[in-house]
Amino acid sequence: MIHFLQVSARKVLLSAALLAASATASYAQLGIGRPVGLRVVDGIIAKVDNQIVLRSDLEAIYAQEEARAEGKPLPPDTKCRILQSLALNKLLLAKAETDSVVVEDAQVKGELDRRMAYFIQQIGSEKKLEEYYNKPVKQLKEELRIQVKEQLIQQKMQEQIAGKVLVTPREVRQFFARMPKDSLPYYSTEVEVGQIVKLAKTNSKAKQQTQAKLNELRARIVAGEDFATLAKQFSQDPGSAAEGGYLGFFKRRELVPEYEAAALRLEPGGLSPIVESQFGFHLIQLIERKGDSFSTRHILLKPETGAADTNEAAQELAKLRRRILGDTITFAKAAKDNSDDKLTSGNGGLLQNRRDASTYLPLDQVDPAIFFTIDTMKVGSITPPLPYRTDDGKEAVRILWLKSNTAPHQANLTDDYQKIAAAALNEKKNKALDAWFAQNRGTVYLEVDPEYSGCRLLNSSL
């Protein structure tokens, strides 16, 4: 279950770091249960309309706060503040239901698959993740699905409430002037790093080999072997392989066009020919049609890339690098027009800090592969093309640009305008949310366990 105490104990802006599945996230933040051996004290402690807050949610977040405090006593009202945040969170869900605010299943599935892949990468393997939680990945995904959907709905609600709020430079200066000078934050060494990524292109021979392998599997299924069993053994889709290739129900235009078109031409139980998409090559089986939705399973195979393919990508990046160094194009423009990394290309190639969505990365949190590369670089310099493997395992090449390297210092408007502006914007959005809560908290039914009757839930004076 997510929480919001990192910014303000009574605020409910969703943490971008949590939705991005921060590498430092604990079991409570991940929302997929608790490791074996932890005692769970459960029961409903608050209701907001038909939304409930569990004791275990509160206790898990309280345990996190204790861990962060490193032995220092927490304020006596900490549990009330946590419960306040959770209750306000449930108010968003209750009003979203009333206002018919929904998120598409495809968006939930995409976020769920991305997050599970990230968890597996962080812990080392799917097997290690299952051992840590003592549950199969399929069960972990099902437990996480509801919470991911709730988070996305909450985020959508907050965007509707405060998404258009902006701050002016004058408001940023006024915000900074109000900050007590003896409590200004102290920043460690931070860097801004940009990247332009080119994926290794797949040659025709590798494609032919992949298609031949998939045709062999198709022939085995036609001969009587079980599709799901072969999918578990051979499919390279980490989100569905363990479930026998099953993707579940989707509506029209929720899957890539090539896949959808091939699936909808089938009768239930039918097998498609080999289908190529941006993800690789698919063998598709239609399971069921239900109104405007359909369910399928698939086997995905990805052509292997070779040294020649990587060299071609490296040569392309080398030419681009020469243009940037020759001032015929900016790094930001080159990234936007050429980078295959869609997470950074729209941001001028700059990597984002998962915790606050800024472009400033504390040096001790930089990926080791990047840290040891930029450690000897001068600001403004660009590396030659470097080998790189994407998060989803694709071979690629990238160039890195060290945009800035800021020495440790106390916060000031010159060096930290972006951070201060983000904090000022956050404060202004919180005020917009406060106004919305004040307007809506009286429109829902609220019930609180007697143990927490002293907590002023849904009261902005907390």
N, C-alpha and C positions, 0 to 999 in steps of 0.2 A: 504494500500500500504506500503510495507516495505521501510525502509531507512537504511542508512549505516553511520550515523554521529557519532555513539557511538565509533567507532575505529578511523576513519579518514574521514573528510568531503568529500574528493575527491576519496575515495576508494569504491569499490563495492563488497567486499567479503560478501556473504550472512551471516546474523547473525544467528548463530546456536540457539540462544535464541528465535528468532522469529519463526524459523521453528519448534522449540519445543513448541511453544505456551506458552511463559513465563507467569507466573501467574500475573505479573505486566503489561502485555501488555495492551495498551489502545485501543480504538475503531479503530484508524487509523492503528495500528499494526495488529489488528485482521483482518482487511480488509473486514469486513462484514457490511459496511455502518456506519452511525453515529446515535447516539441516537436522539430521538425526541426533537425538540427545537433548534438544532444547525443549524445555517445558513450556507448553502452551496453555495459558489461562484464558478461557474463552467465555463468551456470552455477549448478548446485546446490551450496550450501555447507552445508546441513543438512537432515536428514530426521527427521521426528517421525511414526512409523508411516508412513502413506502420504501425509502432508503434507510439502511441500518449501518451503525458503526459498531464494530466488534471490539471487545476488550483486548483481544490479541493484537489488533491493529495498533491501538494506543500503546500497549506494552512494548511492542517491537520498536516503535519509533522512540519511545522513552529510553529503551536500551541503547539505541544509536546515539541519542543525546548524551547519555552517561559516558559512552565510549569516547565521544568527541571531547568531553570535559576533562578526560584524563585524570580522574580522581578528585577534581574540584566539585564542590556541591552545586547542584542545579538550583535555580530559583524555585521557591516553594509553589509557584503557580504554573510550573512547566507542564504538568499533566492537563491542567485546564486549558492552557494555550494549545496544546496538541489536539485536545478534543474540540476546541473551537475551530481549528483549521480543518479537521476531518468533517465536522458538522457543516461548515461552510461549503466544503467540497461536495457533500451530499445535497446541499441546497442547489448547487449548480446542476446536479444530475436530476433532481426533482423538477426544477423549472425547465430543463431541457426536454423532459418527458412531456410536460404540459405544453411546451411550445413546439413539439414535434421536431426537435433538433436531433438529427441522426448522423451517423457516419456509415459509409458503405462497407460491406463485408470485405471487399477487395482491399480497402485501406487498412482495415484491421489485420487481415492476413499478411499484407506486406510488412506492416510494422512488427507483427508477431514473428514472422520468419526472419526479418532482419535482426531483431533483438535476440532470438534464440541462437542464430549463427554467431552473433557477437559474444554471447555467454560461452558458447562452446569454444570459440577461439581464445577467450580469456582464460578459461580453466584448463584448456589443453586438448580436450577431446570430448566426444559425446559420451563415451563410457565414464570418464571422470565426473562429468556433470551428473550422470545418473547415480553414481556412487555417492556423490556429495549430498544429494537430496534423497537418496534411496527411493527413487521413482524413475520409471522410464520417461524418455523425452516426450513421448506422446501425451502422457499424463501431465507433465510439467507445462506443455503448451496449452492444454485444455484449462489448467488452473490459471494460467497467465492471460488467456484470451479475454475473459470478462474484464479483468483489470486494465488491459490494454485498451479495450473498447471504451471503458469508463474514462480513462485518461484522455483519449482522443475526443470524446464528447465534451469533457470539461474544457479542454483546450479550445474547441470550437465555440463553446459558450462564451469563454473569456475573450475570444477574438471578436465576437459579436458585440460584447459589452465595451471593451477597451481597445480593440484592434486599430481604430483610427486615431487614437490619441498620439499627439506629437509634442515635442518640446522645441522651443526656440533657443538660439544661443544665449539670449538674455536670461531665460529661465535656467539654463545650465549654470551660468555665472552666479545667479541668485542662490541656486541650490548649493553650490560650492561655498559661497560666502556664509551660509547658515551652518556649515559643518564646524564643530568645535575644533579649533586649531590643535589642541592637545590630544585629539583622538583621530587625526587623519591617518588613513591606512598607510602602511609601509610596504612597498612592493619590492620583491626580490628581482633578480635579473630576468628580464623578459625579452622574447624575440618575436618578430613577425617573419613568417616563412611562407613563400609561395611555391607552388609546384605546377608544372604542366606535364600531364601524363599522356602517353600514347600506348595503346594496347598493341601487342604483337599481332600482326595479321595472320590469319590462318591460310596456309597454302592449299591448293586444290587437291594435292595428294592426301593430306591429312583429312580433308573433308570427305574424300572418297572412301578412305579407310573407316571413318566413323559411320558413314551411311551403310557400308557393307556390314559392319558389326551390328548395327541396328536392324538391318534386314534379316540377319541370322536370328536375332532374338524374335523378330516377328514370325519367322517360319517356325520357331520352336513353340510359340504360343498357338499358332494355327494348328500345329500338330498335337496340341493338347496340354502343353505345360501351362502352369498358372502364371498369369500376368503379374500379380502382386508379388509372388515369390521372386520372379526375375527382376522386378523393379527394386526390391530390397537389395538384391545382389549386385545389380549393375547400374542403376540410375545414379546420375551425378547431381541430382537436385537435392541439396541437403534439407530442404523444407518438407519434402514429401517421400523421399526414398524409404525412410523407416516405416512409413504407413502404406507401403506397397504402391507408392506412386499416387495415392489418392489426394486430390486437390480440393474436394468438397464442391459445394454449389456456387456458381457464379452467374450473374446476369450478363446480358449482351453488353459488349463494349467494355467489360471489366478485365478481360484477358487480352494479350497481344493479338492483333488481327489475324495473323497466320494460324495461330493455334485455334482461335475461336471458329474461324471459317472451316477448318478441317474437322473440328469436333461436331459442328452443327450439320455437317453433311452425312454423319453416321447415324445408324439405327442403334438403339441400346444393345450393348454387347459387341458392337462392331469395332474393327481395328482400322486406323487410318494408314495411309501410306506414310513414308518418312516426311516430316514437316520441319522446315528450317525456320528459326526465328533468331532474334538477337541473342538468345540464351544458348543456342546450340541446335541440335537435332532432336526431334521428339517422335516417339511412337505413342499414339493416343488411343485410348479406349473410352467410348461413351458409356456411362453407367445408367444415367436416368435423366429424363426431361421432366420438369415440374413447372408448368406455367411458362414464365419468361426466363426461368433459370435452368441450368443443366449442370450435372456433375460428371467429372472425368477422372481418370487416372492416367499417368504417363510415365514413360521411361525417357530420361534426358541424357544424352551423351554429348560431350564437348570435344571438338577436335583438338588434338595436342598441337602446340606451337613448337617450332624449332629455332635453332640459332639464326638461320637465315631470316626468319620472320622478325626476330628481335632486332637484327641488324638494320633491317629496312626502317623500323620505327625509330631506331637510334639516329639514322641518317636524316630522317625527317626532322627530328628534334634539334639536331646539330645545325641544320640550316635555319631553323626558327631562332635558335640561340644567337646566331650571327646577326640576324636581323634586329633582335632586341638590343644587342650590344652596339650595333651600328646606328641605333636610334631611329630606325625606320618603322618601328612598331613598339608600343609599350608592352611590358610583361602582362599587364591586366588585359589588354586587348588580345594579345596572343593566346592567353589562357582561355578567354571567353570564346574565341573563334576556333581553337584547335585542341584543347585538352579533352581527353576522354573521361576525365574524372568529373562527373556532373555535380558532385557535392561541393567542389571548389571552383569550378570554371565560372560560375555565375558570381563569384566573390572575387574576381580578379586573380584567381589561383591561390588566394591566401587561405591557409589552414585556420580553422576556428577552434577557439577554446570551448570545450564541451560544457564547462561549468557556467560560463556567462555569455557564450555566443560571440565574444569579442575576437579580434585577430591577435591578441597578445597572449603568448604562451609562456608560462613560467618555465625557466630552463630545466628545472628538475622534473617537469612533466612532459618534456618533449620525447617523442619516440626515439629510442636509442639509435636506430638506423639513421635518423635525421640529425640527432645530437652530434654524433661523431663525424658527420659530414660538415655541419656548419661550424663546428668548434674552432676550426682554423680559418674560416672564411671572413672576408671583410664585408662590411655593409655595402650592399649594392651589387655584389658579385653574384654570378650565376654558375652553377656547376656544369660540366659537360654531361651528356646523357648517362644516366646510371641505371643499372638493372633494378627492377622493382616487381613485386608480386602484390596484386591488389588483395583487398580483404576477402574477396570471394575466390581467390586462388588463380587469377588470370595472370599470365606472363605479360610484363609491360616494361616500359622504359620511362624515366622522368628526368626533368631538370629541376633543380631547386634554386630559389632566389632568396637571399637573406635581405629582407627589406629594412629591418631595424634591429638594433640590439641595445636595449635600455638598461643602464646600470641600476643597482639597487637605490631606491630613493623614496622619500615621503611624497604622497600624492600631491600633484599640482596641475593647474589647468593647461600648462604648456605641454607636458609629457603625457598626461593622462586624460585629455579631453574626451576621448571616446568612452573610457570607463565611467567618467563622471556624468557624461550625457546619458549613458545607459542607466545609471543609478537614478538620475533625475527623471528619466522617462518611466522607470519602474515605479517611482513614488507617485507620479501623476496617474499612471494606470491604476495603481492601488486605490487612489482617491476615487477614481471612476467606479471601481469595483465596490468600494465602501458605500458610495451613493446608491448603487444598484442593490446591494445587500439591505441597506436601510429601507429601500422602497419595497423589497420583496420578502423580507424575513417574516413579516406578519401574515403572509399569504399561505404559509405551510403549517402543517401539524407538527409539533415538536414534543417529544417525550424523552426524558432523561432519567437514567438510573439514580436512585436516591443518593448513592455514594458521591455523585457528581452534581448534586442539586445546587451547590454553591458556585458552579461555573456558569457564567453568563453567556450561554451559547447564542450564536447569531446576534450578538450585541457588539457593535463596532467599538465600544468603549474599552474592550479588553486590550 
